[in-house]
């Protein structure tokens, strides 16, 4: 696969990230490096890259995670197979803190059919991973970029997408049964320490904020003609 561009974003790192980015950006002009002095979090930086991307498709790759060498080719080929596909996700494996081999990972199978994916997204269930998916850029233009709150903005974006697909029925979602990404789980992250809907969690308050925005989105979509 030759037609690609890569944005490497250094969100005010304090380790050796900058030197690694500089090394790779010198190797290929398709690799674009950006360095920031203030740490704004992943969703702010994702939005920065998406707004500047020239491609019709977006793939998110967090620095902590590991991608299968064929990930881009497999996802790109699949989404091109049907022009109605807005997002194609894939199964994934997860590991705790340090990767020690596939035998120490957990496999995560996900729903593959559009109807089940939409239903579960609507109830905030985790059924697509941004780290193992390809997304048509036009969807970000249709429903907006990521909310820049640091908690579960990817889940909120998928919840918005689920509402959008109910109105625009020509947009389909799909997971393929290929394990294309290894997602790192940090044992001490807030996600692991508190359940998502624990009232002590800031993510609970964020969920309530997102639900209010979703209600407003539904009202807006209901006033438009269905497609």
Backbone as numpy.savetxt, mean C-alpha at the origin, in Angstrom:
# Nx Ny Nz CAx CAy CAz Cx Cy Cz
12.01 -6.80 -17.30 11.16 -5.61 -17.30 12.05 -4.37 -17.30
11.98 -3.57 -18.37 12.89 -2.44 -18.53 12.24 -1.08 -18.26
10.94 -0.99 -18.44 10.26 0.30 -18.35 9.76 0.52 -16.92
10.59 1.17 -16.10 10.24 1.42 -14.71 10.98 2.65 -14.21
10.52 3.18 -13.10 11.25 4.23 -12.38 11.16 3.91 -10.90
12.19 4.26 -10.17 12.26 3.96 -8.74 12.55 5.24 -7.97
11.67 5.54 -7.01 11.88 6.66 -6.11 12.43 6.12 -4.79
13.62 6.57 -4.41 14.20 6.22 -3.12 14.10 7.45 -2.22
13.38 7.33 -1.12 13.08 8.47 -0.27 13.71 8.28 1.10
14.58 9.20 1.47 15.24 9.17 2.78 14.51 10.15 3.70
13.71 9.61 4.61 12.87 10.44 5.48 13.64 10.80 6.75
14.72 11.61 6.57 15.54 12.09 7.68 16.14 10.94 8.49
16.72 9.97 7.79 17.33 8.83 8.48 18.57 9.27 9.25
18.93 8.50 10.26 20.12 8.80 11.06 21.15 7.67 10.99
20.92 6.71 10.08 21.87 5.62 9.92 22.61 5.79 8.59
22.95 4.71 7.92 23.69 4.81 6.67 22.82 4.78 5.44
21.55 5.09 5.58 20.61 5.01 4.46 21.04 5.91 3.30
21.46 7.13 3.60 21.78 8.09 2.54 22.88 7.57 1.63
23.93 6.98 2.20 25.04 6.48 1.38 24.59 5.32 0.50
23.69 4.48 1.00 23.17 3.37 0.21 22.35 3.90 -0.97
21.49 4.88 -0.70 20.68 5.48 -1.76 21.57 6.13 -2.81
22.59 6.85 -2.37 23.51 7.51 -3.31 24.19 6.48 -4.20
24.58 5.36 -3.63 25.24 4.30 -4.40 24.35 3.80 -5.53
23.10 3.49 -5.21 22.20 2.93 -6.22 21.73 3.98 -7.22
21.54 5.20 -6.79 21.07 6.23 -7.72 22.12 6.56 -8.77
23.39 6.33 -8.45 24.46 6.54 -9.44 24.52 5.42 -10.47
23.92 4.29 -10.17 24.00 3.12 -11.04 23.00 3.15 -12.19
21.90 3.89 -12.04 20.84 3.86 -13.05 20.06 5.17 -12.99
19.91 5.83 -14.12 19.22 7.13 -14.14 17.73 7.00 -13.86
17.20 5.79 -13.92 15.79 5.58 -13.59 15.54 5.61 -12.08
16.62 5.58 -11.30 16.50 5.65 -9.84 16.64 7.10 -9.41
15.61 7.62 -8.76 15.57 9.02 -8.35 15.62 9.11 -6.83
16.61 9.84 -6.34 16.83 9.94 -4.90 16.32 11.27 -4.35
15.69 11.20 -3.19 15.21 12.40 -2.51 15.57 12.28 -1.03
16.08 13.37 -0.48 16.50 13.40 0.92 15.74 14.50 1.66
15.24 14.16 2.84 14.45 15.12 3.62 15.10 15.32 4.98
15.09 16.56 5.44 15.70 16.90 6.72 14.76 16.67 7.90
13.47 16.61 7.62 12.48 16.41 8.69 11.73 15.11 8.46
11.51 14.37 9.52 10.82 13.08 9.43 9.32 13.31 9.47
8.64 13.04 8.34 7.20 13.27 8.25 6.40 11.97 8.22
7.08 10.83 8.12 6.36 9.56 8.12 6.11 9.01 6.72
5.78 7.72 6.63 5.69 7.04 5.33 4.61 7.56 4.41
3.47 7.96 4.94 2.36 8.34 4.06 2.62 9.69 3.40
3.24 10.61 4.11 3.62 11.89 3.51 4.60 11.66 2.36
5.57 10.80 2.58 6.58 10.54 1.55 6.01 9.73 0.38
5.11 8.79 0.67 4.46 8.06 -0.43 3.71 9.03 -1.33
2.98 9.95 -0.72 2.23 10.93 -1.51 3.16 11.77 -2.37
4.29 12.14 -1.82 5.30 12.91 -2.56 5.71 12.17 -3.83
6.00 10.88 -3.69 6.45 10.08 -4.84 5.32 9.85 -5.84
4.14 9.53 -5.36 3.01 9.25 -6.25 2.70 10.46 -7.12
2.73 11.65 -6.53 2.43 12.87 -7.28 3.45 13.11 -8.39
4.66 12.61 -8.24 5.72 12.85 -9.22 5.96 11.68 -10.16
5.30 10.57 -9.92 5.51 9.37 -10.74 4.98 9.57 -12.15
5.73 9.10 -13.12 5.32 9.18 -14.52 4.58 7.93 -14.98
4.68 6.87 -14.22 4.08 5.59 -14.60 2.57 5.59 -14.39
1.89 4.69 -15.09 0.46 4.47 -14.90 0.18 3.58 -13.70
1.24 2.97 -13.14 1.08 2.01 -12.05 2.01 2.35 -10.90
1.55 2.10 -9.68 2.31 2.38 -8.47 2.50 1.09 -7.68
3.73 0.84 -7.23 4.04 -0.26 -6.33 4.78 0.32 -5.13
4.30 0.02 -3.93 4.92 0.52 -2.70 5.88 -0.54 -2.17
7.09 -0.12 -1.81 8.06 -1.05 -1.22 8.71 -0.36 -0.02
8.31 -0.74 1.18 8.93 -0.19 2.38 10.33 -0.74 2.56
11.20 0.07 3.14 12.61 -0.31 3.28 12.79 -1.55 4.15
11.89 -1.77 5.10 12.02 -2.91 6.01 11.65 -4.24 5.38
10.92 -4.20 4.27 10.38 -5.42 3.67 11.29 -5.94 2.55
11.01 -7.16 2.12 11.81 -7.82 1.09 10.88 -8.25 -0.04
11.26 -7.93 -1.28 10.43 -8.30 -2.42 11.04 -9.46 -3.19
10.18 -10.32 -3.70 10.60 -11.39 -4.60 11.15 -10.77 -5.87
12.22 -11.31 -6.46 12.80 -10.72 -7.68 11.83 -10.58 -8.84
10.79 -11.41 -8.90 9.83 -11.35 -10.01 8.56 -10.57 -9.67
8.55 -9.92 -8.53 7.33 -9.25 -8.05 6.77 -8.26 -9.07
7.59 -7.37 -9.59 7.10 -6.35 -10.52 6.55 -6.97 -11.79
7.28 -7.92 -12.36 6.83 -8.55 -13.60 5.50 -9.27 -13.41
5.38 -10.02 -12.33 4.16 -10.80 -12.09 2.96 -9.88 -11.89
3.10 -8.86 -11.05 1.98 -7.95 -10.79 1.62 -7.14 -12.02
2.63 -6.68 -12.76 2.37 -5.87 -13.95 1.66 -6.69 -15.02
2.11 -7.90 -15.23 1.47 -8.77 -16.22 0.02 -9.04 -15.85
-0.24 -9.25 -14.57 -1.60 -9.57 -14.13 -2.54 -8.38 -14.29
-2.10 -7.18 -13.92 -3.00 -6.03 -14.00 -3.27 -5.64 -15.45
-2.34 -5.94 -16.35 -2.55 -5.66 -17.77 -3.50 -6.66 -18.42
-3.75 -7.78 -17.75 -4.60 -8.82 -18.34 -6.07 -8.43 -18.39
-6.46 -7.40 -17.63 -7.86 -6.97 -17.58 -7.89 -5.48 -17.26
-8.36 -4.67 -18.19 -8.34 -3.22 -18.00 -9.24 -2.77 -16.85
-10.13 -3.64 -16.38 -10.98 -3.29 -15.25 -10.25 -3.40 -13.91
-9.15 -4.10 -13.87 -8.42 -4.29 -12.62 -7.79 -2.98 -12.16
-8.20 -2.52 -10.99 -7.62 -1.30 -10.43 -6.47 -1.58 -9.49
-6.58 -2.67 -8.74 -5.52 -3.11 -7.83 -5.38 -4.62 -7.94
-4.16 -5.08 -8.06 -3.86 -6.51 -7.98 -2.91 -6.71 -6.81
-3.36 -7.48 -5.84 -2.53 -7.82 -4.70 -2.04 -9.25 -4.79
-1.32 -9.68 -3.78 -0.77 -11.04 -3.77 -0.67 -11.53 -2.33
-0.57 -12.84 -2.19 -0.29 -13.43 -0.88 1.09 -12.93 -0.43
1.35 -13.05 0.87 2.66 -12.61 1.35 3.08 -13.44 2.56
4.34 -13.34 2.91 4.88 -13.95 4.11 5.34 -12.84 5.06
5.28 -13.12 6.35 5.76 -12.15 7.33 6.79 -12.80 8.24
7.65 -11.95 8.80 8.66 -12.44 9.74 8.85 -11.40 10.84
9.33 -11.84 11.98 9.48 -10.98 13.14 10.91 -10.45 13.23
11.03 -9.14 13.16 12.29 -8.41 13.35 13.37 -8.74 12.31
14.02 -9.89 12.41 15.10 -10.22 11.49 14.73 -11.44 10.64
15.01 -11.34 9.32 14.72 -12.46 8.42 15.78 -13.54 8.58
15.34 -14.76 8.91 16.27 -15.87 9.15 16.02 -17.04 8.21
15.19 -16.83 7.19 14.88 -17.90 6.25 13.39 -18.12 6.14
12.96 -18.68 5.01 11.53 -18.88 4.77 10.88 -19.79 5.81
11.66 -20.70 6.37 11.09 -21.63 7.35 10.66 -20.92 8.63
11.10 -19.67 8.81 10.73 -18.90 10.00 9.71 -17.81 9.68
9.03 -17.94 8.58 8.02 -16.95 8.20 6.61 -17.54 8.32
5.63 -16.66 8.40 4.23 -17.06 8.40 3.62 -16.71 7.05
2.87 -17.65 6.48 2.21 -17.42 5.20 0.83 -16.80 5.41
0.51 -15.82 4.57 -0.77 -15.13 4.68 -1.53 -15.26 3.36
-2.57 -16.09 3.37 -3.44 -16.22 2.22 -4.57 -15.20 2.33
-4.95 -14.62 1.21 -5.94 -13.55 1.18 -7.08 -13.90 0.23
-8.25 -13.30 0.41 -9.34 -13.53 -0.55 -8.90 -13.14 -1.96
-9.36 -13.88 -2.94 -8.96 -13.60 -4.32 -10.07 -12.97 -5.15
-11.32 -13.09 -4.70 -12.45 -12.60 -5.49 -12.84 -11.17 -5.11
-13.20 -10.39 -6.12 -13.53 -8.97 -5.94 -14.60 -8.74 -4.87
-15.68 -9.48 -4.92 -16.80 -9.23 -4.01 -16.40 -9.41 -2.55
-15.64 -10.45 -2.26 -15.21 -10.69 -0.88 -14.20 -9.65 -0.43
-13.31 -9.26 -1.33 -12.31 -8.23 -1.00 -13.00 -6.92 -0.64
-13.97 -6.50 -1.45 -14.68 -5.24 -1.20 -15.45 -5.31 0.12
-16.12 -6.42 0.37 -16.90 -6.56 1.60 -16.02 -6.46 2.83
-14.86 -7.09 2.79 -13.97 -7.07 3.94 -13.29 -5.71 4.11
-12.92 -5.07 2.99 -12.36 -3.72 3.10 -13.36 -2.76 3.74
-14.63 -2.93 3.41 -15.66 -2.04 3.95 -15.77 -2.16 5.46
-15.40 -3.33 6.00 -15.43 -3.52 7.46 -14.03 -3.45 8.06
-13.09 -2.86 7.33 -11.73 -2.60 7.82 -10.95 -3.88 8.11
-11.25 -4.96 7.41 -10.46 -6.18 7.56 -9.28 -6.14 6.60
-8.18 -6.73 7.04 -6.95 -6.71 6.25 -7.01 -7.80 5.18
-7.28 -7.42 3.95 -7.39 -8.41 2.88 -6.56 -8.07 1.65
-5.86 -6.94 1.68 -4.88 -6.61 0.64 -3.72 -5.91 1.33
-2.53 -6.22 0.91 -1.35 -5.59 1.48 -0.76 -4.61 0.48
-0.60 -3.35 0.89 0.01 -2.37 -0.02 1.42 -2.80 -0.41
2.09 -3.52 0.48 3.45 -3.96 0.19 3.53 -5.07 -0.84
2.41 -5.67 -1.20 2.42 -6.75 -2.19 1.37 -6.52 -3.26
1.20 -5.25 -3.65 0.15 -4.90 -4.62 0.66 -3.91 -5.66
-0.03 -3.89 -6.79 0.19 -2.88 -7.83 -1.13 -2.13 -7.99
-1.04 -0.80 -8.10 -2.22 0.07 -8.10 -2.19 0.98 -9.32
-3.31 1.09 -10.01 -3.38 2.07 -11.10 -3.33 3.48 -10.50
-2.43 4.29 -11.03 -2.26 5.64 -10.48 -3.54 6.45 -10.57
-4.36 6.20 -11.57 -5.59 6.97 -11.75 -6.53 6.82 -10.56
-6.39 5.74 -9.77 -7.22 5.59 -8.59 -6.87 6.62 -7.51
-5.59 6.96 -7.40 -5.21 8.01 -6.46 -5.79 9.35 -6.90
-5.91 9.54 -8.20 -6.52 10.77 -8.71 -8.02 10.77 -8.47
-8.63 9.58 -8.46 -10.08 9.48 -8.29 -10.52 9.62 -6.83
-9.80 8.97 -5.91 -10.25 8.97 -4.51 -9.30 9.70 -3.58
-8.20 10.20 -4.10 -7.27 10.94 -3.27 -6.06 10.13 -2.86
-5.05 10.83 -2.39 -3.82 10.20 -1.90 -4.05 9.64 -0.50
-2.98 9.18 0.14 -3.08 8.67 1.50 -3.36 9.81 2.47
-4.22 9.54 3.44 -4.33 10.45 4.57 -2.98 10.44 5.28
-2.52 11.59 5.75 -1.15 11.67 6.25 -1.03 11.42 7.75
-2.09 10.97 8.39 -2.01 10.49 9.75 -1.19 9.19 9.76
-0.31 8.99 10.75 0.58 7.82 10.71 -0.05 6.48 11.02
-1.33 6.43 11.37 -1.94 5.18 11.80 -2.91 4.63 10.75
-2.55 3.49 10.15 -3.48 2.72 9.30 -4.05 3.50 8.13
-3.27 4.42 7.57 -3.77 5.17 6.42 -3.92 4.29 5.19
-3.16 3.20 5.12 -3.33 2.28 4.00 -4.69 1.57 4.09
-5.09 1.17 5.30 -6.40 0.54 5.48 -7.53 1.53 5.15
-7.35 2.78 5.54 -8.35 3.80 5.23 -8.45 4.01 3.73
-7.31 4.02 3.04 -7.33 4.21 1.58 -8.09 3.06 0.92
-7.86 1.83 1.38 -8.58 0.68 0.82 -10.07 0.75 1.15
-10.42 1.26 2.32 -11.84 1.42 2.66 -12.50 2.42 1.72
-11.79 3.50 1.40 -12.30 4.47 0.43 -12.45 3.82 -0.94
-11.46 3.01 -1.32 -11.52 2.35 -2.61 -12.71 1.40 -2.69
-13.00 0.70 -1.60 -14.15 -0.20 -1.58 -15.44 0.56 -1.86
-15.59 1.73 -1.24 -16.77 2.56 -1.49 -16.82 3.00 -2.95
-15.67 3.34 -3.49 -15.60 3.81 -4.88 -16.00 2.71 -5.85
-15.57 1.47 -5.59 -15.91 0.36 -6.50 -17.39 0.02 -6.47
-18.07 0.32 -5.36 -19.51 0.10 -5.31 -20.24 1.07 -6.23
-19.65 2.22 -6.45 -20.25 3.23 -7.32 -19.77 3.06 -8.76
-18.48 2.79 -8.92 -17.90 2.59 -10.26 -17.66 1.10 -10.43
-18.64 0.41 -10.93 -18.60 -1.05 -10.96 -17.65 -1.62 -12.00
-17.04 -0.75 -12.81 -16.07 -1.25 -13.79 -14.66 -1.31 -13.20
-14.49 -1.00 -11.92 -13.20 -1.12 -11.24 -13.22 -2.39 -10.39
-12.24 -3.27 -10.63 -12.20 -4.55 -9.93 -10.91 -4.70 -9.12
-11.01 -5.48 -8.05 -9.87 -5.77 -7.18 -9.62 -7.28 -7.17
-8.36 -7.66 -7.02 -8.02 -9.07 -7.11 -6.73 -9.35 -6.34
-6.66 -10.49 -5.68 -5.41 -11.02 -5.13 -5.03 -12.27 -5.90
-3.75 -12.43 -6.17 -3.27 -13.64 -6.83 -2.55 -14.52 -5.80
-2.60 -15.84 -5.96 -2.05 -16.75 -4.95 -0.54 -16.97 -5.10
0.20 -15.90 -5.28 1.66 -15.94 -5.36 2.24 -15.19 -4.16
3.26 -15.73 -3.53 3.92 -15.06 -2.41 5.05 -14.20 -2.96
4.81 -12.89 -3.03 5.74 -12.00 -3.72 6.48 -11.05 -2.78
6.09 -11.01 -1.51 6.70 -10.06 -0.58 6.87 -10.70 0.79
7.97 -10.31 1.45 8.21 -10.67 2.84 8.06 -9.41 3.67
7.06 -9.37 4.54 6.80 -8.18 5.35 7.39 -8.35 6.75
8.16 -7.37 7.15 8.78 -7.40 8.47 7.81 -6.88 9.54
7.67 -7.62 10.62 6.86 -7.21 11.76 7.80 -6.82 12.90
7.64 -5.62 13.43 8.46 -5.17 14.56 7.73 -5.47 15.86
8.38 -6.23 16.73 7.73 -6.70 17.96 7.28 -5.56 18.86
7.98 -4.43 18.84 7.67 -3.34 19.76 6.86 -2.23 19.14
6.31 -2.46 17.93 5.51 -1.41 17.31 4.18 -1.28 18.03
3.54 -0.13 17.89 2.24 0.08 18.54 1.22 -0.92 18.02
1.35 -1.29 16.74 0.41 -2.25 16.16 0.41 -3.55 16.94
1.61 -3.96 17.42 1.70 -5.22 18.15 1.33 -5.06 19.62
1.51 -3.87 20.18 1.28 -3.67 21.60 -0.18 -3.49 21.97
-0.97 -2.85 21.10 -2.37 -2.60 21.39 -3.25 -3.06 20.24
-4.35 -3.74 20.53 -5.29 -4.09 19.46 -5.80 -2.85 18.76
-6.18 -3.00 17.48 -6.57 -1.85 16.67 -7.69 -1.04 17.28
-8.65 -1.71 17.92 -9.81 -0.99 18.43 -9.82 -0.91 19.96
-8.65 -1.07 20.57 -8.51 -0.82 22.00 -8.74 0.67 22.25
-9.63 1.05 23.19 -9.91 2.47 23.42 -8.71 3.28 23.86
-7.64 2.61 24.32 -6.43 3.34 24.70 -5.59 3.71 23.49
-5.90 3.13 22.35 -5.07 3.30 21.16 -5.47 4.54 20.38
-4.46 5.31 19.95 -4.73 6.46 19.09 -5.34 6.01 17.77
-5.07 4.77 17.38 -5.63 4.25 16.14 -7.15 4.14 16.22
-7.68 3.95 17.44 -9.13 3.91 17.60 -9.73 5.26 17.27
-9.12 6.32 17.76 -9.62 7.66 17.47 -9.47 7.97 15.98
-8.38 7.50 15.41 -8.19 7.71 13.97 -9.25 6.96 13.17
-9.60 5.75 13.61 -10.64 4.98 12.94 -11.96 5.76 12.93
-12.29 6.38 14.05 -13.52 7.17 14.12 -13.47 8.36 13.17
-12.30 8.99 13.10 -12.10 10.10 12.17 -12.30 9.64 10.72
-11.75 8.46 10.39 -11.87 7.93 9.03 -13.31 7.57 8.70
-14.02 7.00 9.65 -15.42 6.64 9.41 -16.25 7.88 9.08
-15.95 8.99 9.72 -16.66 10.23 9.42 -16.37 10.67 7.99
-15.12 10.55 7.56 -14.76 10.93 6.20 -15.39 9.99 5.18
-15.49 8.70 5.53 -16.13 7.74 4.63 -17.61 8.04 4.45
-18.27 8.45 5.53 -19.69 8.80 5.41 -19.87 9.97 4.44
-19.00 10.94 4.52 -19.08 12.09 3.62 -18.79 11.67 2.18
-17.86 10.72 2.00 -17.56 10.22 0.67 -18.76 9.49 0.08
-19.43 8.66 0.89 -20.61 7.93 0.41 -21.70 8.91 -0.04
-21.90 9.94 0.74 -22.91 10.94 0.39 -22.57 11.61 -0.94
-21.30 11.90 -1.13 -20.88 12.54 -2.38 -21.06 11.60 -3.56
-20.67 10.33 -3.40 -20.81 9.35 -4.49 -22.27 9.09 -4.82
-23.11 9.07 -3.81 -24.53 8.80 -4.05 -25.21 9.90 -4.85
-24.61 11.06 -4.88 -25.17 12.17 -5.66 -24.69 12.18 -7.11
-23.79 11.23 -7.44 -23.26 11.15 -8.80 -23.94 10.01 -9.54
-23.99 10.07 -10.89 -24.55 8.95 -11.65 -23.65 7.73 -11.56
-24.24 6.55 -11.46 -23.46 5.31 -11.39 -22.84 5.01 -12.75
-21.64 4.38 -12.72 -20.96 3.99 -13.96 -20.71 2.50 -13.95
